[in-house]
Amino acid sequence: MALRESRTDSALREGAARIDPSAPLATGRGTKFPQGRTVRSTTPLPSAIVLKRATVDVAIIGAGAAGLAAARALHDQNMSIVVLEARDRIGGRILTHRDPGAPVPLELGAEFIHGAAPELDEIVRNAGLAAVDISGRRWQSFGERLRPADDFWERLDRVMRRLDKKRTPDRSFESFLAKKPGGRRLAHDRRLALQYVEGFHAADPARVSERALAEGGSPRGDVRERRIGRVLDGYDRVAEWLAASLGDQVRTSAVATRVRWAPGNVSIELRHPDGRSRPSVDARAAIVAVPLGVLKAPVGEVGAIEFDPDLRSKRPGLDHLAMGSVVRIVLRFSEPFWASEWFAKHAKIEGLDTLSFFHTNDEDFPVWWSTYPVRAPILVGWHGGPGAAALSQLAQEEIEDRAINSLARQFGLPLRRMRGMVEASWLHDWEHDPFSRGAYSYQTVGGVDAPAALARPLRGTIFFAGEAADTEGRTGTVHGAIASGRHAAAEVERSLTTRFSAVRRAESD
Ligand SMILES: Cc1cc2nc3c(=O)[nH]c(=O)nc-3n(C[C@H](O)[C@H](O)[C@H](O)COP(=O)(O)OP(=O)(O)OC[C@H]3O[C@@H](n4cnc5c(N)ncnc54)[C@H](O)[C@@H]3O)c2cc1C
């Protein structure tokens, strides 16, 4: 029987009173962050500009890739900071699990380095990590025999290049497809593109913006953007590297519940995940680096943050961003059967030993991938988009059952045989995790500028970071989150430095 190691966080379903920080596993190894210590200000900035209680220059809410990247950048500029993280671990939607039975780290959140991601290349290099490009072969089976899908990107591009980035008015991807771009000749490619938009972007085709997808929704002909890599040491090592010099400036189990602010001053009320209150933190500025789902959560729900004054000016931007859904399951087998001789004979197919991705029209798990080029008895099943939101309502046993059924169907093996080979499974319920509330963001119709609108600071005091606030078309990625964190850090620094100069000028007048 398969083991289950990551459990559904049911705090949302069970009510707000019992905050249950999700993902108890895979806390960043080797990095312990003592909680609740006072952060000593080392800033050269004057205190006259702010209320007396300010204890740090910048408070950062959220210790995901964006928050940590912002914190590190500000720390490197000698600013005093504190990072407030709701969970008992850092990394956010980077969630790596190490299992003694698996030869590779298992990713339950982000796994891939998508395209040219210089932010990640730099970290991998500086942290002495190993990253590889996925060099295997794509396969597909759309109701027929398994066959290679070597022309995956070209087929995708035949559809995606027909998207109009200037289209007025904007429309949904579904409306775009309804016009049957490319005619009957591209019917198969349109199906592939639909799967890509639902799967890769985790988006609802009826809501996602054509213009946004046209801007950067696919790699197009750019071979560097088509690269897909993996951090062999585990994605959590990236988060650990970002946090390495921050020490006790990162406070975990600190759920921000309320942010009261005025220009130049922020006060953040905090709770322990068990509901006890924690001392509030006062700062000159704050970077809000929580997921879009948390920003949109109604006040009073677990994880939600009340802003006072309210974020009214952010509403139009937030209304044009949506949180996509993903169900992702990791299965460990007794053997990598797809790469075996017996399976090759059974399926009368050679070459599956270098299988990387496997695209199907399965309604539960349409996409699978292996750990190739690393040889390991691991497969990952993926469902993104509206179907994933429905799938994630099921009990984990049921999801696992459906995953095994899906594999048995797609590989043409008896269910009992497939089930007998599964030794363990893992999945994390991002949909019901109160501190993510979905997988990652996408832009809805009319929302091509929404990430930029979200990223815009309020009165030089409240700044925003996170994958949803990346302005370069890399929303939904780790490197987009890192870039947005660094961008916010640069803006905070500029803002505080400008204020500092203003005070100096006023003092000398
Ligand atoms: C299943 C899945 C697969 C993915 N695959 C990939 C991939 O292969 N490649 C890729 O590049 N990207 C992938 N992504 C997306 C990637 O994980 C995210 O874009 C990125 O990690 C987001 O970083 P972030 O800092 O913006 O947000 P997060 O990592 O979510 O960090 C936000 C932090 O805020 C904290 N927080 C929330 N509420 C509060 C509160 N009230 N008070 C204090 N703290 C709070 C959270 O606990 C969290 O730690 C995937 C995501 C998922 C869910």
The ligand as an ORCA input file, in Angstrom:
! r2SCAN-3c Opt
* xyz 0 1
  C       2.675     22.592     -7.471
  C       3.529     23.739     -7.931
  C       4.482     23.533     -8.902
  C       5.274     24.580     -9.357
  N       6.242     24.333    -10.266
  C       7.102     25.308    -10.601
  C       8.232     25.010    -11.404
  O       8.449     23.869    -11.804
  N       9.077     26.034    -11.706
  C       8.863     27.307    -11.268
  O       9.667     28.197    -11.592
  N       7.808     27.597    -10.488
  C       6.934     26.627    -10.129
  N       5.904     26.892     -9.299
  C       5.661     28.285     -8.901
  C       6.643     28.726     -7.824
  O       6.637     27.786     -6.789
  C       6.205     30.070     -7.295
  O       6.034     30.980     -8.369
  C       7.213     30.695     -6.334
  O       7.777     29.738     -5.478
  C       6.471     31.760     -5.552
  O       7.321     32.407     -4.648
  P       6.740     33.623     -3.800
  O       7.800     34.057     -2.882
  O       6.091     34.596     -4.693
  O       5.527     32.979     -2.960
  P       5.558     31.831     -1.869
  O       6.638     30.871     -2.149
  O       4.191     31.298     -1.755
  O       5.955     32.608     -0.540
  C       5.022     33.380      0.166
  C       5.221     33.137      1.650
  O       4.263     33.942      2.368
  C       3.870     33.201      3.509
  N       2.613     33.744      4.024
  C       1.374     33.599      3.513
  N       0.479     34.264      4.277
  C       1.181     34.839      5.292
  C       0.831     35.646      6.401
  N      -0.427     36.021      6.641
  N       1.805     36.047      7.251
  C       3.097     35.687      7.051
  N       3.484     34.915      5.996
  C       2.533     34.502      5.125
  C       3.746     31.786      2.966
  O       3.754     30.840      4.007
  C       4.943     31.691      2.043
  O       6.065     31.159      2.692
  C       5.096     25.870     -8.815
  C       4.141     26.085     -7.830
  C       3.356     25.026     -7.391
  C       2.338     25.267     -6.314
*
